[in-house]
Amino acid sequence: MTISDDPVKYISSSPEETMAIGRKIAAMPAKRIGLIGDLGAGKTVFSKGYFSFFGIPEDQINSPSFVIVNTYSLKEEEYFHIDLYRYPVFNDDFGFWEILHSGRPVLIEWADRLKDDIEELELIVSLEGAGDNRSISLLV
C-alpha cells in the first residue's frame, strides 16, 4: 500500500455527518478498511454509518472493544467489525487473518496496531479532532 501525499479529506461537524461519511466510504469497492485516530475521534460513530449502509440497524452496531470482533449478519452476508484497542502489540489469537481474507467487508478500529501488516488493508481512514469538529482523511 502506498499512502497518498494528497489524501481525500472530509470535515464533519456532527455525529450525523460522521455517520454519513461512513456510509459514503461503505459504497466504495474497498472491503478491508482500517480506522486510525485517538480515543473519542469518532471511529465507532463512523462505524455505525459504515455498517448501516449495508442495512445493519444502527442500534445493533457497537464498539467491539471488549469482545474484539463483532459479526453482523444480514441476508446470508457477514460483516466484520474488529477493534484492536486492547492489543497494543498485535497478535492473532482470534482468527484475524482468516477474517481479513474472507472476502467479506471488514472494518478495523485502531488499525495502526497492525504496524507493518497495515499494508494488508485496502483503505485507511484517519479521524482527527474531538467534539463536533472532525477531519476525516482517506489514506490510500
N, C-alpha and C positions, 0 to 999 in steps of 0.2 A: 504494500500500500504506500502511496506517496501522498503526503499531506500537502494540500494546496497552499501556496503562498497568499492566495486571494480567496478566502473562504466565502461562501454564501452566508449572509448574516440576516437574522430576523430580530426585531425588537418587540418584546412583549410587555404590555403594561397591566396585565391582569392574568389570573389563573385561566380564565376562559380563552384568552389569546394564546397562552402557552399550550393549552389543550388543542386549539385549532392548528397550531404549528405541528403538534404531534400527529394529528390526522393527515396533514399535508405530507409529512415525511412517510407515513404509512402507505400513501398512494404511490410512492417511488418503488422501483423494482428491487432495491436492496432488501435482503432478508436477514442479514447478520449486522445488527446495528448496536453500537456501543454509546453509552451516555457517560460524559465526564463532567464533573462540577462539584463544588463544595457542598456541605450539608446545607439544606434549605435553598439550593439553587433552582429547584423546580423539576428534578428528574422524575419524581413519582407523578407529579401533575402532568408532565409531558407524556409519561407512560399511559396515563388514563386516556389522553387524546389518541395516542398511537393505537392502543388496543380497541378503543371504541370505534375506530374506523372499520374494523373487521366485524363489528356487531356485538362485541363483548359489552354487556351492560357496565356502565361506569361504576356502579356501586359494588361490583364484583372485582374491580381492579384495585389491588392493594400492593404496597411495597412488600417484597419478599425478603426483607432484611433478616428475619429470624428463621424463615424456612428455606432460604437461599433460592429456591425455584418455585414459581407459581406456574402451573399449566392451566391454560384456559382452553376449553373445548367448545366448539361450535360447529354444527353441521359436518361432523366427521373430520374436522380440521383441528389441529392442535397449534397453539401459540405459546411460546415460552418467554417468561419474564424472570430474569436472573438478577440477583443483587449480590455483588461481591464485597459489600462494605465490611463484612465480618472476616474477610480474607485479606489482611494486609500483605501477606505473602501467599500468592495464589497456589492452590494445589487442587487437583481434580479428584476429589473424593465423592463426587455426586453425579458423575456421568457427563461432565461439561462437554467434552469433545463429541460424544455421541449426540447430544442435543444440538450443538453448534452445527454439525454437519448432517443434520436430519433433513434438511431441505425445507424446514418449516420456519416461519418468522420467529426470530429470536431477538429480544431487546435486553441489553445488559447494562444495568446501572453499575457505576464505579468500574467501568471497563478499563480504566488506567491501571487497575491492579493486575491486569494481564501482562504488563511490561512488554517485552518483545513480541509476545503472542497476540498483541492487539492488531498486528498485521493480518490476522485471520478474518478480521471484520471487513465488511464492505463499506461501511459508513461510520464515522464518529461524529456525534453531536455534542458540542461543548455548550454548557449552560453556565452563565455567569450572572451575578447580581443577586439581590435579595428584595424582599418586599414585593411591590408591584412592578418593579422595573428589572427586566431581564434581557440579556443579549444571548441569542441562541445562534451558534455558528455551526455550519456543516463543514467538516473537515474530511476531504476525500483522499 
